[in-house]
């Protein structure tokens, strides 16, 4: 996926629960909290998936994923009922 396409989808899905696949084959599931021109910030689900913390410096953004590393983005509701 081209970084511009990933940026546009992340902006469209900001605030929604998504499923992101990166170029290392990792799956990230959580809510998009912020998007900038280099990365998307995702807050992992509380149900144990993710890296187990709630943001850097108390900002509550979650953790960043480089837009250039994203190979796929979909709304998580399409996969989890």
NUKOL-143315 format. One record per residue: residue in three letters; x, y negated, z negated of N, C-alpha, C in turn. Coordinates in steps of 0.001 Angstrom, whole numbers, plus 500000, padded with zeros to 6 digits. Layout:
TORDO   rest      n_u      n_v      n_w     ca_u     ca_v     ca_w      c_u      c_v      c_w
TORDO    ALA        X        Y        Z        X        Y        Z        X        Y        Z
...
This chain:
TORDO   rest      n_u      n_v      n_w     ca_u     ca_v     ca_w      c_u      c_v      c_w
TORDO    UNK   500856   501174   500000   500000   500000   500000   500903   498763   500000
TORDO    UNK   500584   497818   500845   501329   496574   500931   501077   495732   499671
TORDO    UNK   502119   495038   499138   501934   494240   497926   500815   493194   498018
TORDO    UNK   500608   492593   499181   499528   491610   499347   498165   492281   499201
TORDO    UNK   498025   493469   499769   496783   494232   499647   496543   494630   498186
TORDO    UNK   497617   495066   497501   497505   495427   496079   497116   494206   495257
TORDO    UNK   497715   493054   495546   497389   491814   494835   495908   491458   495013
TORDO    UNK   495431   491511   496245   494029   491179   496523   493063   492119   495788
TORDO    UNK   493364   493419   495804   492505   494376   495094   492551   494158   493586
TORDO    UNK   493739   493896   493046   493859   493642   491605   493083   492396   491199
TORDO    UNK   493145   491355   492011   492366   490146   491725   490871   490453   491768
TORDO    UNK   490464   491233   492745   489052   491604   492883   488568   492416   491683
TORDO    UNK   489434   493292   491157   489060   494188   490066   489461   493672   488683
TORDO    UNK   489957   492430   488594   490382   491898   487298   489229   491954   486292
TORDO    UNK   489542   492469   485096   488532   492628   484053   487795   493954   484117
TORDO    UNK   488041   494728   485162   487377   496024   485329   488340   497167   485006
TORDO    UNK   487771   498312   484687   488548   499523   484405   488927   500165   485738
TORDO    UNK   490223   500391   485917   490734   500905   487188   491645   502107   486970
TORDO    UNK   491918   502742   488070   492874   503855   488127   493920   503451   489165
TORDO    UNK   495180   503285   488718   496269   502852   489597   497302   503967   489687
TORDO    UNK   497723   504272   490911   498793   505234   491148   500014   504461   491639
TORDO    UNK   501185   504767   491058   502395   504078   491506   503250   504993   492384
TORDO    UNK   504325   504438   492924   505156   505192   493864   505999   506282   493195
TORDO    UNK   505967   506370   491866   506631   507449   491136   505660   508594   490838
TORDO    UNK   504403   508439   491242   503393   509456   491009   502677   509326   489674
TORDO    UNK   502968   508257   488928   502321   508029   487637   500912   507485   487832
TORDO    UNK   500017   507902   486952   498636   507440   486972   498420   506525   485772
TORDO    UNK   497891   505326   486020   497622   504342   484977   496119   504085   484965
TORDO    UNK   495485   504273   483810   494054   504041   483688   493830   503028   482583
TORDO    UNK   493104   501975   482888   492810   500945   481906   492156   499751   482574
TORDO    UNK   492042   498658   481806   491392   497441   482282   492448   496440   482732
TORDO    UNK   492272   495863   483915   493184   494830   484407   492938   493560   483614
TORDO    UNK   493990   493067   482935   493851   491872   482117   494404   490625   482783
TORDO    UNK   495394   490787   483670   495997   489635   484331   496699   490085   485601
TORDO    UNK   496757   489185   486577   497446   489460   487841   498277   488231   488183
TORDO    UNK   499532   488431   488559   500320   487333   489103   500928   487789   490427
TORDO    UNK   501792   486981   491005   502294   487308   492342   503318   488440   492359
TORDO    UNK   503709   488964   491171   504675   490056   491118   504134   491334   490502
TORDO    UNK   503183   491197   489571   502695   492393   488894   501271   492236   488389
TORDO    UNK   500725   493383   488046   499390   493446   487455   499576   493943   486028
TORDO    UNK   498805   493371   485116   498858   493771   483708   497636   494615   483423
TORDO    UNK   497854   495785   482810   496764   496719   482545   496767   497083   481055
TORDO    UNK   495596   497019   480441   495415   497418   479047   494951   498867   479052
TORDO    UNK   495787   499789   478536   495410   501201   478570   494174   501478   477733
TORDO    UNK   493483   502542   478084   492318   502975   477323   492733   503353   475905
TORDO    UNK   491841   503164   474946   492117   503507   473549   492065   505007   473296
TORDO    UNK   491530   505778   474200   491310   507203   473943   492570   508058   474047
TORDO    UNK   493732   507447   473892   494970   508208   473879   495741   508132   475174
TORDO    UNK   495104   507724   476275   495840   507588   477524   496614   506277   477495
TORDO    UNK   497771   506267   478046   498563   505053   478103   499766   505133   477183
TORDO    UNK   500342   503989   476868   501583   503979   476125   501397   503604   474670
TORDO    UNK   500194   503401   474208   499909   503314   472797   500185   502000   472112
TORDO    UNK   500242   500891   472828   500352   499603   472155   499468   498599   472872
TORDO    UNK   499271   497455   472239   498272   496504   472731   498872   495204   473228
TORDO    UNK   500010   495238   473861   500537   494044   474500   501857   493575   473926
TORDO    UNK   502484   492676   474635   503758   492115   474228   503528   490821   473469
TORDO    UNK   504173   490673   472330   504133   489421   471591   502747   489005   471160
TORDO    UNK   501835   489926   471027   500494   489594   470584   499610   488984   471657
TORDO    UNK   500117   488893   472886   499339   488270   473959   498174   489149   474386
TORDO    UNK   498294   490464   474184   497205   491364   474518   496998   491610   475993
TORDO    UNK   498045   491458   476796   497918   491690   478230   498058   493157   478601
TORDO    UNK   498621   493977   477722   498900   495364   478055   500304   495493   478582
TORDO    UNK   500490   496261   479649   501815   496402   480238   501737   496126   481736
TORDO    UNK   502879   495709   482308   502916   495308   483707   503323   496423   484643
TORDO    UNK   502735   496398   485832   503078   497309   486916   503403   496436   488121
TORDO    UNK   504573   496634   488709   504970   495837   489867   504028   496092   491040
TORDO    UNK   503610   495020   491694   502701   495159   492834   503324   495990   493947
TORDO    UNK   504639   495883   494132   505318   496649   495170   505378   498144   494892
TORDO    UNK   505130   498543   493633   505181   499958   493258   503825   500648   493363
TORDO    UNK   502777   499882   493610   501427   500444   493631   501147   501112   494972
TORDO    UNK   500691   502361   494907   500326   503080   496129   498820   503269   496264
TORDO    UNK   498075   503075   495175   496626   503224   495244   495925   502582   494056
TORDO    UNK   494758   501989   494317   493935   501372   493276   492484   501741   493550
TORDO    UNK   491778   502147   492512   490353   502443   492637   489679   502120   491314
TORDO    UNK   488419   501779   491374   487657   501583   490149   487590   502909   489406
TORDO    UNK   487902   502899   488120   487931   504145   487349   486547   504748   487223
TORDO    UNK   485497   503961   487261   484145   504481   487160   483791   505425   488293
TORDO    UNK   484493   505335   489398   484233   506229   490521   484738   507636   490246
TORDO    UNK   485676   507770   489287   486295   509054   488996   485885   509641   487648
TORDO    UNK   485449   508774   486732   485107   509214   485382   483671   508831   485087
TORDO    UNK   482856   509799   484823   481437   509522   484582   481144   509492   483131
